[in-house]
Amino acid sequence: MPAPVAIFAYNRPWHLNVTLNSLKNCYGASSTHLTIFIDGPRKNSDLRKIKSCIKISKLYENDFKSLMIFPSEKNKGCASSILDGIEKIFLQNETVIVLEDDIQVSPQFLNYMNKSLDLYKNKENVLHINAYNHEINTKRIKDANLRSVFLPIMFCWGWATWRDKWLKMSENPLSNDPFYLIDTISLKERYNFNLQGSQKWWDQVDANARGDMDTWAIFWFAHIFKSKGLCLTPIISLTRNIGFDGSGTHSGGFTNITKLNNTPIKNFPNQYVQDEKVLSLLRKFFISERKKSLIKKLINLFKSLFKLKKLLRM
């Protein structure tokens, strides 16, 4: 049986429609049970958009094996909505495929997810299936569009896991406490958690501790890291994030990829170790993106200073 898919939405009808339209065009969509969780309103102006999300969801009832919609009466927030929804799915299922309402998928998305979940269900150190990957330089990787690799990195823009592996995290009462992570993960380990300093993922743990963020994914990532787990990852992404338009709760980060991998993934690793070559390319990508971001900030600063200088002359 194909794994059930859970989509988490809120007040973005256009984004949800793009996500659903891409999902319905996946191979295997008609055999897939789909559940859509729609968070409740924060303010009165959200009600109209949430109603539109419900109407749009119903338009796709005939495109899947079944479609259930669970609108929430109150606003839970992104983290609680996702955690509660996954728990609900796992009451009756051993696997889940998770999307948010701003993730567009390749037609190969469901095939890849279901095959991966079946292949690695009994491998204790394979904890997570990524459908996303950053747009790394693949010129020196043969058949990159056909391949997947193991990485120690969790991406949440289209992902899947197994009930028994998820429960090892969710049933630990300390797993979602940032202070527990701060106490048990050393500075040296944090450097490795941040991919040898090329990223700033640990900042999310600190932000949750300060109360500046209320997120879920960083705790699942930290659980995988502490467990020395692996995440299966396509070398070329099967999803793209369409939410970098200011519409989402956490809509910042890297430039969105422009092309989806529409080729079936045929090569799955049978050695359970992280792929150092792809990790090296990811580190280079992250460092390059940070440099671009810094240059952009400096350019904007110089523009602001130039405008200020002109105003002072007037």
MIKETOR-53178 format. One line per 10 residues: their letters; for each residue x, y, z of C-alpha. Coordinates in nm, 2 decimals. Example, Ala and Ser with C-alpha at 12.3 -4.5 7.8 and 13.67 -1.06 7.14 Angstrom:
<recs>
as) 1.23/-0.45/0.78  1.37/-0.11/0.71
</recs>
This chain:
<recs>
mpapvaifay) 0.00/0.00/0.00  0.13/0.35/-0.08  0.21/0.56/0.22  -0.05/0.82/0.32  0.03/1.18/0.25  -0.04/1.46/0.49  -0.05/1.83/0.38  -0.04/2.11/0.63  -0.21/2.43/0.52  -0.32/2.76/0.67
nrpwhlnvtl) -0.43/3.07/0.49  -0.26/3.05/0.15  -0.52/2.92/-0.11  -0.30/2.99/-0.42  0.00/2.81/-0.27  -0.21/2.51/-0.16  -0.36/2.49/-0.51  -0.02/2.47/-0.67  0.09/2.20/-0.42  -0.22/1.99/-0.48
nslkncygas) -0.21/2.03/-0.86  0.15/1.91/-0.86  0.07/1.62/-0.63  -0.23/1.50/-0.83  0.00/1.47/-1.13  0.24/1.23/-0.95  0.25/0.87/-1.06  0.06/0.68/-0.79  -0.16/0.97/-0.68  -0.49/0.79/-0.76
sthltifidg) -0.38/0.51/-0.52  -0.28/0.75/-0.24  -0.48/0.85/0.07  -0.45/1.22/0.13  -0.52/1.41/0.45  -0.52/1.79/0.46  -0.48/1.96/0.80  -0.58/2.33/0.79  -0.49/2.55/1.09  -0.74/2.78/1.24
prknsdlrki) -0.75/3.16/1.22  -0.53/3.40/1.41  -0.75/3.69/1.32  -1.08/3.75/1.15  -0.93/3.83/0.81  -0.79/3.47/0.80  -1.14/3.32/0.79  -1.21/3.40/0.43  -0.87/3.26/0.32  -0.92/2.94/0.53
kscikiskly) -1.26/2.88/0.37  -1.10/2.92/0.03  -0.84/2.66/0.13  -1.12/2.42/0.22  -1.30/2.48/-0.11  -0.98/2.43/-0.31  -0.90/2.11/-0.12  -1.25/1.97/-0.21  -1.18/2.03/-0.58  -0.92/1.74/-0.57
endfkslmif) -1.15/1.48/-0.41  -1.15/1.26/-0.73  -0.77/1.27/-0.79  -0.68/1.06/-0.49  -0.78/0.72/-0.34  -0.94/0.92/-0.06  -0.92/1.28/0.07  -1.00/1.39/0.42  -0.99/1.76/0.54  -0.94/1.85/0.90
pseknkgcas) -0.99/2.23/0.96  -0.89/2.34/1.31  -1.13/2.57/1.50  -0.84/2.75/1.68  -0.50/2.85/1.56  -0.24/2.60/1.68  0.06/2.75/1.50  0.27/2.57/1.24  0.47/2.35/1.48  0.17/2.22/1.69
sildgiekif) -0.04/2.17/1.38  0.22/1.95/1.21  0.31/1.75/1.52  -0.06/1.69/1.61  -0.13/1.59/1.24  0.16/1.34/1.22  0.04/1.19/1.55  -0.31/1.15/1.41  -0.18/0.98/1.09  0.04/0.74/1.29
lqnetvivle) -0.26/0.62/1.49  -0.35/0.40/1.19  -0.05/0.40/0.97  0.32/0.28/0.98  0.45/0.55/0.74  0.37/0.91/0.65  0.47/1.15/0.36  0.46/1.51/0.47  0.41/1.83/0.27  0.34/2.18/0.36
ddiqvspqfl) 0.12/2.41/0.15  0.41/2.57/-0.03  0.59/2.27/-0.17  0.56/2.19/-0.54  0.65/1.83/-0.63  0.79/1.64/-0.93  0.57/1.38/-1.09  0.83/1.13/-0.96  0.78/1.24/-0.59  0.54/0.97/-0.48
nymnksldly) 0.73/0.68/-0.65  1.05/0.79/-0.49  0.90/0.83/-0.15  0.72/0.50/-0.15  1.01/0.30/-0.28  1.24/0.46/-0.03  1.01/0.39/0.26  0.99/0.02/0.16  1.36/-0.02/0.09  1.48/0.12/0.43
knkenvlhin) 1.20/0.04/0.67  1.41/-0.22/0.85  1.73/-0.02/0.86  1.76/0.13/1.21  1.99/0.41/1.12  1.79/0.53/0.82  1.54/0.77/0.99  1.42/1.01/0.73  1.36/1.04/0.36  1.44/1.38/0.20
aynheintkr) 1.27/1.48/-0.13  1.45/1.81/-0.14  1.81/1.90/-0.20  1.98/2.23/-0.26  2.09/2.31/-0.61  2.45/2.20/-0.58  2.70/2.18/-0.86  2.65/1.83/-1.00  2.88/1.86/-1.31  3.12/1.60/-1.17
ikdanlrsvf) 2.86/1.35/-1.06  2.76/1.09/-1.31  2.39/1.03/-1.36  2.31/1.28/-1.08  1.94/1.29/-1.18  1.90/0.92/-1.13  2.08/0.89/-0.79  2.00/0.92/-0.42  2.26/0.93/-0.14  2.27/0.92/0.24
lpimfcwgwa) 2.33/1.24/0.42  2.32/1.33/0.80  2.11/1.63/0.71  1.73/1.66/0.74  1.53/1.88/0.50  1.16/1.93/0.56  1.05/2.05/0.22  0.88/1.72/0.13  0.98/1.43/0.36  0.88/1.10/0.49
twrdkwlkms) 0.94/0.87/0.79  0.82/0.56/0.98  0.61/0.54/1.29  0.85/0.34/1.50  1.14/0.57/1.42  0.94/0.89/1.48  0.81/0.76/1.81  1.16/0.73/1.95  1.18/1.11/1.93  0.82/1.20/2.01
enplsndpfy) 0.79/0.98/2.31  1.10/1.12/2.47  0.97/1.41/2.69  1.29/1.60/2.65  1.32/1.58/2.28  1.15/1.91/2.21  1.32/2.10/2.48  1.59/2.33/2.34  1.76/2.34/2.68  1.80/1.97/2.68
lidtislker) 1.98/1.99/2.34  2.20/2.28/2.46  2.30/2.07/2.77  2.37/1.75/2.58  2.53/1.87/2.25  2.88/2.01/2.29  3.02/2.31/2.10  3.23/2.07/1.89  2.92/1.87/1.80  2.73/2.19/1.72
ynfnlqgsqk) 3.01/2.27/1.47  2.95/1.94/1.30  2.57/1.98/1.33  2.62/2.31/1.13  2.81/2.11/0.86  3.15/2.22/0.97  3.04/2.58/1.02  2.90/2.63/0.67  2.54/2.67/0.80  2.36/2.82/1.10
wwdqvdanar) 2.11/2.55/1.19  2.20/2.55/1.56  2.08/2.91/1.57  1.72/2.77/1.56  1.78/2.58/1.88  1.90/2.90/2.05  1.60/3.09/1.91  1.36/2.83/2.04  1.52/2.86/2.38  1.49/3.24/2.38
gdmdtwaifw) 1.12/3.21/2.27  1.19/3.39/1.94  1.09/3.08/1.74  0.84/2.80/1.79  0.94/2.53/1.54  0.94/2.16/1.52  1.18/2.05/1.24  1.50/2.15/1.43  1.41/1.90/1.70  1.36/1.61/1.46
fahifkskgl) 1.69/1.71/1.29  1.86/1.72/1.63  1.72/1.37/1.72  1.86/1.24/1.39  2.19/1.40/1.46  2.21/1.26/1.82  2.11/0.91/1.69  2.38/0.92/1.42  2.10/0.87/1.17  2.10/0.90/0.80
cltpiisltr) 1.86/1.07/0.56  1.81/0.94/0.21  1.84/1.24/-0.03  1.80/1.28/-0.41  2.11/1.45/-0.56  1.87/1.66/-0.77  1.56/1.78/-0.59  1.22/1.64/-0.64  1.05/1.94/-0.47  1.07/2.32/-0.48
nigfdgsgth) 0.96/2.57/-0.22  0.72/2.83/-0.36  0.68/3.02/-0.03  0.97/3.26/-0.05  0.73/3.55/-0.12  0.67/3.66/0.24  0.35/3.46/0.27  0.47/3.21/0.52  0.57/3.21/0.88  0.93/3.13/0.82
sggftnitkl) 0.99/3.25/0.46  1.36/3.32/0.45  1.67/3.14/0.34  1.82/3.03/0.02  1.71/3.11/-0.34  1.45/2.87/-0.46  1.56/2.61/-0.71  1.43/2.67/-1.06  1.40/2.32/-1.20  1.25/2.00/-1.06
nntpiknfpn) 1.40/1.65/-1.13  1.14/1.47/-1.34  1.35/1.16/-1.39  1.28/0.85/-1.20  1.53/0.78/-0.92  1.68/0.44/-1.00  1.99/0.42/-0.79  1.95/0.37/-0.42  2.25/0.33/-0.19  2.31/-0.01/-0.02
qyvqdekvls) 2.60/0.11/0.19  2.48/0.29/0.50  2.73/0.57/0.52  2.71/0.94/0.44  2.81/1.05/0.09  3.12/1.27/0.15  3.13/1.41/-0.21  2.77/1.54/-0.19  2.84/1.68/0.16  3.14/1.87/0.03
llrkffiser) 2.93/2.01/-0.26  2.67/2.12/0.00  2.93/2.29/0.21  3.05/2.48/-0.09  2.70/2.57/-0.18  2.62/2.71/0.16  2.94/2.91/0.18  2.87/3.05/-0.17  2.52/3.15/-0.07  2.64/3.32/0.25
kkslikklin) 2.89/3.52/0.05  2.62/3.62/-0.20  2.40/3.73/0.09  2.68/3.93/0.25  2.76/4.11/-0.08  2.39/4.19/-0.13  2.37/4.34/0.22  2.68/4.55/0.16  2.54/4.68/-0.17  2.21/4.77/0.00
lfkslfklkk) 2.40/4.94/0.28  2.60/5.15/0.03  2.28/5.24/-0.16  2.12/5.35/0.17  2.43/5.56/0.26  2.43/5.72/-0.09  2.06/5.81/-0.05  2.12/5.96/0.29  2.42/6.16/0.16  2.20/6.30/-0.11
llrm) 1.93/6.40/0.14  2.18/6.57/0.36  2.30/6.78/0.07  1.95/6.91/-0.01
</recs>
